[in-house]
Amino acid sequence: MAVAGRSEDGSTADSVAAALREAGFVRFRVAPDGDSLAATGLLARALAERDTPFQASVVHGRRSATTDTTGTDDTTTVRIGGTEPADVTLDPPESASEAAFEACRELGNDPDPILALAGAFTVPDAALEGSAAFEAAHDQTLVEQRPGVAIPITDLADGLAHTTLVHAGFSGDPDAVRETLAGREAADTDEERRKVASIVALAVASAENATPRAAETVEHALRPYEIVDRSDDGSATGSGFTTVGGYADVLRACAHERPGTGLALAIGHDVRDAALSAWRAHAGRAHAAARNATTARHRNLVIARVDADAPLATTARLLCDFRSPEPVVLVVCDTEAAAAAADDRNLGTRMREAATVADGDGTGSERRGRATFTDDEAFVAAFREATA
């Protein structure tokens, strides 16, 4: 079975829905990012309603086209993000979650708009307003934009210390957050939320080594879409999180830290506590790596060397958004690297080409990239040449 990622009219959603409608068994191969996790969760829930069995796994790197498919003629392999060969691909130029939301509707499913919005939130410069998921959430009164900061929980000290939507002096340290907020543990009114947002914005913009871009990036975390409380667990759809941006932050952290937990969360299993634990651990290591990285500035590029246990993709994003005076950041350890860009820089192609020089493999998008290799010096030299 060979189904293109897009149908003749250009609709990824239509082609994916058509393939899944006829599938006897679906095997998802998922890129390690929040948008891909959310898209998988949406499609998996739709398949469960149709009693179509499925299996999902997060894939780092490229596998052969025959992996896991031998002797399973009724299996449809769906790739979401990444580069692995598959029968069907869901890799639109914008959000995979939004495309999955449309595909679920094609299948006759009533998909969760909050999950789709959380996935789309993780895509650089994603515009939530106007999407089908946003219109569905708005029509069902599932979200309400309010003052404040996008965190997944009500505890401000915990939420602000571990969010990766901002990077400030208090990041990673709940006690430092409490000191910054003068002891506030929660913000229950719009006036209190505005005050907290102002404090956070000032802390980000005035931090040591903060760049002008930091003051712009922090806006993405302010005036969040709050998930309206309609259920016992404090959310409209059972997500268990307080804001769309906070939910997105947890999904993205899980994709890197504990992908199995992230998949379970997106599919709808009760793993909120485990997901929050992964989010805290991931944020703590990412903020520490961003502070302690050894950096070198080049034309259009900052190269940051970090320890092998640092979360590379998140560290690259934090440095790019809040610390780098150049538009591209490459975070490198001995055998892996991740890159982030402030605007479209074709990073996926550059990572792949540089990794090839260093006997490795790379992938990514315009603004995000990751690679593995055997020779870090050769990789860095090739990437520098491509970025200059």
C-alpha positions in Angstrom: 0.0 0.0 0.0 1.5 3.4 -1.0 -0.5 6.4 -0.1 1.0 9.9 -0.6 1.2 12.3 2.2 -1.0 14.7 0.3 -4.0 14.0 -1.9 -4.3 15.6 -5.4 -6.0 18.6 -4.0 -3.2 19.2 -1.6 -5.1 18.1 1.5 -2.9 16.1 3.9 -6.0 15.5 6.1 -8.0 13.8 3.2 -5.3 11.4 2.3 -4.5 10.4 5.8 -8.2 9.9 6.6 -8.6 7.7 3.4 -5.7 5.5 4.4 -6.8 5.0 8.0 -10.4 4.3 7.0 -9.3 1.2 5.1 -6.5 0.1 7.5 -6.6 -3.2 9.4 -3.8 -2.2 11.7 -2.0 1.1 12.0 1.6 1.5 13.1 2.5 5.2 14.0 6.1 6.3 13.7 6.4 9.6 15.5 9.0 12.3 15.6 10.1 13.4 19.1 8.3 16.7 19.3 5.1 18.0 20.9 3.2 18.6 17.7 3.8 15.1 16.4 2.7 13.6 19.8 -0.5 15.6 19.8 -1.3 14.6 16.2 -0.7 10.9 17.0 -3.0 11.2 20.0 -5.8 12.7 17.9 -5.5 10.0 15.2 -5.1 7.2 17.8 -8.3 8.2 19.6 -10.2 8.3 16.3 -8.9 4.8 15.5 -10.0 3.5 18.9 -13.5 4.8 18.3 -13.5 2.7 15.0 -12.1 -0.3 16.8 -9.0 -0.2 14.6 -6.0 -1.5 16.4 -2.8 0.6 16.4 0.7 0.8 17.9 2.7 4.0 18.3 6.4 4.6 19.0 8.6 7.7 18.9 11.5 7.3 16.4 14.8 9.0 16.8 16.6 8.9 13.4 15.8 6.9 10.3 14.8 3.2 10.1 14.6 1.0 7.0 11.3 0.9 5.1 10.9 -2.8 5.9 11.2 -2.4 9.7 8.3 -3.9 11.6 6.2 -4.5 8.5 7.3 -8.0 7.3 4.4 -10.4 7.0 1.7 -7.8 7.9 0.0 -7.0 4.6 -2.9 -5.3 6.4 -0.6 -2.9 8.3 -0.5 0.8 7.4 2.5 2.6 8.6 2.0 6.3 9.3 4.9 8.6 9.7 4.2 11.9 11.7 7.2 14.2 11.3 10.7 12.9 10.8 12.1 11.2 7.7 11.3 7.5 8.2 9.8 5.7 5.1 6.1 5.0 5.6 2.9 4.2 3.7 1.4 7.5 4.7 3.1 10.7 5.9 1.6 13.5 8.0 4.2 16.2 7.7 2.5 19.5 6.6 4.4 22.8 6.4 2.5 24.1 9.4 1.0 22.0 12.3 0.6 18.2 12.1 -1.9 18.5 15.0 -4.2 20.8 12.9 -3.9 18.4 9.9 -4.7 15.5 12.2 -7.7 17.3 13.6 -9.1 17.7 10.1 -8.3 14.1 9.3 -10.2 12.9 12.4 -13.3 14.9 11.3 -13.0 13.2 7.9 -13.2 9.9 9.7 -16.4 11.0 11.5 -14.6 11.5 14.8 -15.2 14.5 17.2 -11.5 15.3 17.9 -10.3 17.1 21.0 -9.6 20.7 20.0 -7.6 21.4 23.2 -5.1 18.6 22.3 -4.8 20.0 18.7 -4.2 23.5 20.0 -1.6 22.3 22.4 0.3 20.5 19.6 0.0 23.5 17.3 1.3 25.8 20.1 4.7 24.1 20.0 5.2 25.0 16.3 7.3 28.2 15.9 5.1 31.2 15.2 2.0 29.1 15.1 -1.2 31.1 14.9 -3.9 29.4 17.0 -6.6 31.8 16.1 -8.5 30.9 13.0 -7.7 27.3 12.9 -10.4 24.6 12.8 -9.4 23.5 16.3 -9.5 27.0 17.7 -13.0 27.6 16.2 -14.2 24.3 17.7 -12.8 25.2 21.1 -14.2 28.7 21.0 -17.6 27.5 19.9 -17.7 24.9 22.7 -16.4 27.6 25.2 -13.5 25.4 26.1 -10.9 28.1 26.2 -10.8 31.7 27.4 -7.9 34.1 26.9 -7.0 35.8 30.2 -4.1 37.7 31.7 -1.2 35.8 33.2 1.4 33.3 32.1 1.0 30.0 30.3 1.8 27.3 32.8 0.2 23.8 33.2 -0.6 24.0 36.9 -2.0 26.6 39.4 1.1 26.7 41.6 3.0 29.7 40.4 6.3 28.8 42.0 6.3 25.3 40.5 4.9 26.4 37.2 7.2 29.4 36.5 10.3 27.5 37.7 9.7 24.7 35.3 8.2 26.3 32.2 10.4 26.3 29.2 8.4 29.0 27.5 10.6 31.5 29.4 14.2 31.6 30.6 15.0 34.0 33.4 17.1 34.2 36.5 14.5 32.2 38.5 14.2 29.4 36.0 14.6 26.0 37.5 14.4 27.3 41.1 10.9 27.5 42.8 12.4 29.4 45.7 13.8 32.0 43.4 10.4 32.4 41.8 8.8 32.9 45.2 11.3 35.6 45.9 10.7 37.3 42.6 6.9 37.2 43.1 7.2 38.4 46.7 5.7 35.2 48.1 2.7 34.8 45.7 1.7 31.2 45.4 -1.3 31.7 43.1 -3.0 34.4 41.1 -6.8 34.2 41.4 -8.0 37.4 39.8 -7.2 39.1 36.5 -5.5 41.9 38.4 -3.2 39.5 40.1 -2.5 37.7 36.9 -1.5 40.9 35.1 0.9 41.7 38.0 2.5 38.3 37.7 2.8 38.6 33.9 4.4 42.0 34.3 6.9 40.6 36.8 7.8 37.7 34.6 8.2 39.8 31.5 10.5 42.2 33.3 12.5 39.3 34.8 13.0 37.8 31.4 13.9 41.1 29.6 16.3 42.3 32.3 18.1 39.1 33.0 21.9 39.1 32.6 22.8 38.4 28.9 19.2 38.7 27.8 18.8 39.8 24.1 16.2 42.1 22.6 14.6 39.0 21.2 13.9 37.7 24.7 11.5 40.6 25.3 9.6 39.6 22.2 9.6 35.8 22.8 8.2 36.1 26.3 5.0 37.5 24.8 4.3 34.0 23.5 3.8 32.9 27.1 1.6 35.8 28.2 -2.2 36.2 28.0 -2.6 32.5 27.8 -5.7 30.5 26.6 -7.0 29.1 29.9 -8.7 25.7 29.6 -12.2 26.3 31.0 -13.0 24.2 34.1 -15.9 21.9 33.3 -14.8 18.6 34.8 -13.6 17.1 38.1 -10.0 17.1 37.2 -10.0 20.9 36.4 -10.1 20.9 32.6 -12.7 21.0 29.9 -11.5 17.9 28.1 -9.8 15.9 30.8 -6.3 17.1 30.0 -5.7 18.0 33.6 -3.8 21.2 32.7 -4.7 24.8 33.2 -3.7 26.5 30.0 -3.1 25.5 26.3 0.4 26.7 26.4 1.2 24.8 29.7 -0.3 21.6 28.2 1.9 22.2 25.1 5.0 22.7 27.3 4.4 19.3 29.0 3.8 17.5 25.7 7.0 19.0 24.3 9.1 18.1 27.4 7.7 14.5 27.4 8.6 14.1 23.7 12.3 14.6 24.6 12.3 13.3 28.2 9.9 10.3 28.3 8.3 9.8 24.9 6.3 6.8 26.1 4.7 8.9 28.7 4.1 11.6 26.2 2.3 9.2 23.8 0.2 7.9 26.6 -0.7 11.4 27.6 -1.7 12.4 24.1 -3.7 9.2 23.5 -5.7 10.0 26.7 -4.3 7.7 29.4 -4.2 9.0 33.0 -0.5 9.8 33.2 -0.7 13.4 34.3 1.6 13.0 37.4 4.2 11.2 35.4 4.1 13.8 32.6 4.5 16.6 35.1 7.4 14.8 36.7 9.1 14.5 33.2 8.3 18.2 32.5 10.0 19.3 35.8 13.1 17.1 35.2 13.4 18.2 31.6 13.1 21.9 32.4 15.6 21.7 35.3 18.2 20.2 33.0 17.5 22.5 30.1 17.7 25.7 32.1 20.9 24.5 33.7 22.4 23.6 30.4 21.4 27.0 28.9 23.2 28.7 31.8 26.3 26.6 31.8 26.9 26.0 28.1 30.3 27.0 26.7 29.5 29.2 23.8 31.3 30.6 20.7 29.9 33.3 18.5 30.3 33.3 14.7 28.6 35.1 11.9 24.9 34.2 12.1 25.6 31.4 14.5 26.2 30.7 18.2 27.7 27.3 19.0 27.1 26.0 22.5 28.9 23.0 23.9 27.0 21.1 26.6 27.2 17.8 28.6 25.9 14.6 27.1 22.9 14.5 29.4 21.6 18.0 28.4 18.3 18.2 26.5 19.7 19.5 23.3 16.6 20.6 21.4 15.2 22.5 24.4 18.5 24.1 25.3 18.9 25.3 21.7 15.5 26.8 21.7 16.0 28.6 25.0 19.4 30.0 23.9 18.0 31.1 20.6 14.9 32.7 22.1 16.5 34.4 25.1 20.3 34.6 25.0 21.7 34.4 21.5 22.7 37.6 19.6 22.8 35.6 16.4 19.7 34.1 14.6 20.9 30.4 14.8 22.0 28.4 17.8 23.7 25.0 17.5 24.0 22.9 20.7 26.5 20.1 20.5 27.7 17.2 22.6 30.0 14.4 21.6 27.7 12.5 19.1 24.5 14.6 18.8 23.4 18.1 18.1 20.2 20.2 17.9 19.7 23.6 16.3 17.1 26.4 16.6 16.6 29.5 14.5 14.8 32.7 15.0 13.5 32.7 11.5 13.4 30.4 8.5 16.9 29.1 7.9 16.3 25.6 6.3 17.9 24.0 9.3 16.7 20.5 8.5 18.6 20.4 5.2 21.7 22.0 6.8 21.7 19.5 9.6 21.4 16.6 7.2 24.2 17.8 5.0 26.5 18.5 7.9 25.8 15.1 9.5 26.5 13.3 6.2 30.0 14.8 6.3 30.5 13.4 9.8 29.1 9.9 9.0 25.8 10.7 10.6 22.1 11.5 10.0 20.2 14.8 10.4 16.6 16.0 10.0 14.4 18.9 10.9 12.4 21.8 9.5 13.0 25.5 8.6 13.6 26.5 12.3 14.5 23.3 14.1 17.0 20.5 13.4 18.7 17.6 15.1 21.5 15.3 14.1 23.7 12.4 15.1 27.3 11.8 14.0 30.6 10.2 14.8 32.9 13.2 14.4 31.7 16.3 16.2 34.4 18.6 14.9 33.7 17.6 11.3 30.0 18.2 11.9 30.4 21.6 13.4 32.8 22.7 10.7 30.3 21.6 8.0 27.4 23.3 9.7 29.4 26.5 10.2 30.2 26.6 6.5 26.5 26.1 5.6 25.4 28.8 8.0 27.9 31.6 7.2 
